[in-house]
Amino acid sequence: MAYMSKYLYDVCLNSFIHKSEKNKVKSIHSFYMVILSLAVSAASIGCGDPNADTPSYTVGQKCPEHITYDGICEGNRVIYCNNNGVVEEEICATQCMVKEAYTNPFAECYHECGDIDFQGICAGDGYNYCHETEGLIHITCDSGQTCGLKGDVYACI
């Protein structure tokens, strides 16, 4: 399912669902269904529509409260707030994706793997490998470790 930021949840929950209806949103699944049914309305208020042709955010503007350093995806752009409280962007070659499997989900560009597969290859201070859904991943080895073969894959050893 497509990523929707916490801000979008808050905006949609607080703006589009009447208070008496909030108690009916019993599970994440039903909440997703409510939000998906309201996607057109949410996009119209600048919630970072991933299919937007016209950017909702402008580089250099003061960061809206809901955009942090972790960023959001808008089309093929990562939109994030820099240390000075100003909107920055990274244009992705292919697509923007949100890594949700972390304590604090964050947006980043999907990097094509090229000739690198799941076994990986040593690269600089660590190794690169291709993850089937997240694209090219770089792992930095800890101090004192180097990249090498561990079984049939590259790893820090």
One Martini backbone bead per residue (centre of mass of N, CA, C, O) as a GRO file, in nm:
protein
  157
    1MET     BB    1   0.099   0.034   0.019
    2ALA     BB    2   0.090   0.345   0.019
    3TYR     BB    3   0.234   0.618   0.142
    4MET     BB    4   0.140   0.791   0.448
    5SER     BB    5   0.165   1.036   0.640
    6LYS     BB    6   0.105   1.151   0.949
    7TYR     BB    7  -0.010   1.413   0.851
    8LEU     BB    8  -0.229   1.290   0.676
    9TYR     BB    9  -0.372   1.150   0.898
   10ASP     BB   10  -0.434   1.401   1.068
   11VAL     BB   11  -0.582   1.563   0.856
   12CYS     BB   12  -0.795   1.352   0.785
   13LEU     BB   13  -0.902   1.295   1.067
   14ASN     BB   14  -0.959   1.606   1.150
   15SER     BB   15  -1.106   1.713   0.871
   16PHE     BB   16  -1.296   1.453   0.753
   17ILE     BB   17  -1.367   1.343   1.042
   18HIS     BB   18  -1.595   1.317   1.246
   19LYS     BB   19  -1.589   1.279   1.578
   20SER     BB   20  -1.807   1.044   1.581
   21GLU     BB   21  -1.625   0.868   1.368
   22LYS     BB   22  -1.349   0.797   1.507
   23ASN     BB   23  -1.449   0.538   1.665
   24LYS     BB   24  -1.485   0.367   1.389
   25VAL     BB   25  -1.172   0.365   1.376
   26LYS     BB   26  -1.029   0.051   1.459
   27SER     BB   27  -0.818   0.025   1.221
   28ILE     BB   28  -0.577   0.050   0.995
   29HIS     BB   29  -0.739  -0.052   0.758
   30SER     BB   30  -0.982   0.138   0.787
   31PHE     BB   31  -0.812   0.392   0.775
   32TYR     BB   32  -0.705   0.353   0.491
   33MET     BB   33  -0.981   0.354   0.354
   34VAL     BB   34  -1.056   0.638   0.431
   35ILE     BB   35  -0.812   0.779   0.302
   36LEU     BB   36  -0.843   0.671   0.014
   37SER     BB   37  -1.131   0.799  -0.023
   38LEU     BB   38  -0.974   1.100   0.040
   39ALA     BB   39  -0.738   1.168  -0.160
   40VAL     BB   40  -0.843   1.405  -0.325
   41SER     BB   41  -0.884   1.598  -0.088
   42ALA     BB   42  -0.596   1.584   0.028
   43ALA     BB   43  -0.445   1.687  -0.223
   44SER     BB   44  -0.587   1.973  -0.227
   45ILE     BB   45  -0.415   2.049   0.059
   46GLY     BB   46  -0.107   1.948   0.039
   47CYS     BB   47  -0.012   1.623   0.122
   48GLY     BB   48   0.182   1.493  -0.091
   49ASP     BB   49   0.125   1.398  -0.374
   50PRO     BB   50   0.273   1.138  -0.558
   51ASN     BB   51   0.110   1.244  -0.843
   52ALA     BB   52   0.213   1.520  -0.873
   53ASP     BB   53   0.276   1.776  -1.106
   54THR     BB   54   0.253   1.989  -0.880
   55PRO     BB   55   0.415   2.122  -0.644
   56SER     BB   56   0.357   2.184  -0.291
   57TYR     BB   57   0.666   2.249  -0.263
   58THR     BB   58   0.927   2.491  -0.195
   59VAL     BB   59   1.229   2.569  -0.231
   60GLY     BB   60   1.305   2.780   0.058
   61GLN     BB   61   1.083   2.742   0.229
   62LYS     BB   62   0.919   2.722   0.498
   63CYS     BB   63   0.857   2.479   0.708
   64PRO     BB   64   0.633   2.276   0.763
   65GLU     BB   65   0.541   2.105   1.040
   66HIS     BB   66   0.526   1.807   0.882
   67ILE     BB   67   0.822   1.864   0.800
   68THR     BB   68   1.120   1.685   0.806
   69TYR     BB   69   1.421   1.530   0.778
   70ASP     BB   70   1.278   1.258   0.683
   71GLY     BB   71   1.047   1.317   0.504
   72ILE     BB   72   0.884   1.315   0.180
   73CYS     BB   73   0.678   1.221  -0.081
   74GLU     BB   74   0.681   1.372  -0.426
   75GLY     BB   75   0.682   1.178  -0.639
   76ASN     BB   76   1.033   1.210  -0.737
   77ARG     BB   77   1.049   1.350  -0.446
   78VAL     BB   78   1.240   1.467  -0.178
   79ILE     BB   79   1.103   1.613   0.112
   80TYR     BB   80   1.282   1.842   0.332
   81CYS     BB   81   1.427   1.953   0.635
   82ASN     BB   82   1.651   2.158   0.736
   83ASN     BB   83   1.840   2.304   0.995
   84ASN     BB   84   1.689   2.598   0.905
   85GLY     BB   85   1.379   2.545   0.816
   86VAL     BB   86   1.411   2.444   0.508
   87VAL     BB   87   1.324   2.350   0.205
   88GLU     BB   88   1.414   2.048   0.047
   89GLU     BB   89   1.555   1.852  -0.235
   90GLU     BB   90   1.530   1.532  -0.412
   91ILE     BB   91   1.592   1.400  -0.718
   92CYS     BB   92   1.475   1.117  -0.864
   93ALA     BB   93   1.540   0.892  -1.110
   94THR     BB   94   1.275   0.719  -1.032
   95GLN     BB   95   1.198   0.703  -0.701
   96CYS     BB   96   1.013   0.747  -0.418
   97MET     BB   97   1.065   0.626  -0.079
   98VAL     BB   98   0.946   0.461   0.216
   99LYS     BB   99   1.094   0.368   0.519
  100GLU     BB  100   0.897   0.177   0.757
  101ALA     BB  101   1.099  -0.034   0.926
  102TYR     BB  102   1.135   0.203   1.119
  103THR     BB  103   1.099   0.405   1.379
  104ASN     BB  104   1.169   0.636   1.157
  105PRO     BB  105   1.042   0.716   0.894
  106PHE     BB  106   1.181   0.754   0.554
  107ALA     BB  107   1.286   0.935   0.280
  108GLU     BB  108   1.394   0.803  -0.048
  109CYS     BB  109   1.575   0.708  -0.302
  110TYR     BB  110   1.568   0.493  -0.555
  111HIS     BB  111   1.821   0.255  -0.634
  112GLU     BB  112   1.964   0.116  -0.874
  113CYS     BB  113   2.152  -0.192  -0.923
  114GLY     BB  114   2.223  -0.315  -1.181
  115ASP     BB  115   2.479  -0.563  -1.141
  116ILE     BB  116   2.375  -0.590  -0.858
  117ASP     BB  117   2.313  -0.822  -0.613
  118PHE     BB  118   2.246  -0.998  -0.321
  119GLN     BB  119   2.559  -1.056  -0.277
  120GLY     BB  120   2.732  -0.829  -0.380
  121ILE     BB  121   2.985  -0.562  -0.306
  122CYS     BB  122   3.257  -0.400  -0.268
  123ALA     BB  123   3.247  -0.053  -0.112
  124GLY     BB  124   3.469   0.111   0.022
  125ASP     BB  125   3.349   0.113   0.364
  126GLY     BB  126   3.195  -0.150   0.230
  127TYR     BB  127   2.876  -0.251   0.097
  128ASN     BB  128   2.680  -0.373  -0.176
  129TYR     BB  129   2.324  -0.432  -0.234
  130CYS     BB  130   2.029  -0.600  -0.349
  131HIS     BB  131   1.705  -0.513  -0.292
  132GLU     BB  132   1.399  -0.606  -0.404
  133THR     BB  133   1.249  -0.322  -0.284
  134GLU     BB  134   1.502  -0.099  -0.210
  135GLY     BB  135   1.748  -0.164  -0.362
  136LEU     BB  136   2.027   0.001  -0.318
  137ILE     BB  137   2.263  -0.093  -0.064
  138HIS     BB  138   2.457   0.058   0.200
  139ILE     BB  139   2.725  -0.073   0.401
  140THR     BB  140   2.891   0.018   0.689
  141CYS     BB  141   3.172  -0.049   0.841
  142ASP     BB  142   3.321  -0.102   1.111
  143SER     BB  143   3.568  -0.057   1.298
  144GLY     BB  144   3.797  -0.311   1.182
  145GLN     BB  145   3.638  -0.364   0.932
  146THR     BB  146   3.570  -0.559   0.637
  147CYS     BB  147   3.522  -0.659   0.327
  148GLY     BB  148   3.366  -0.986   0.259
  149LEU     BB  149   3.326  -1.312   0.237
  150LYS     BB  150   3.014  -1.473   0.363
  151GLY     BB  151   2.999  -1.723   0.207
  152ASP     BB  152   2.784  -1.594  -0.063
  153VAL     BB  153   2.831  -1.308   0.076
  154TYR     BB  154   2.865  -0.985   0.142
  155ALA     BB  155   3.053  -0.848   0.428
  156CYS     BB  156   3.128  -0.768   0.748
  157ILE     BB  157   3.460  -0.891   0.903
   0.00000   0.00000   0.00000
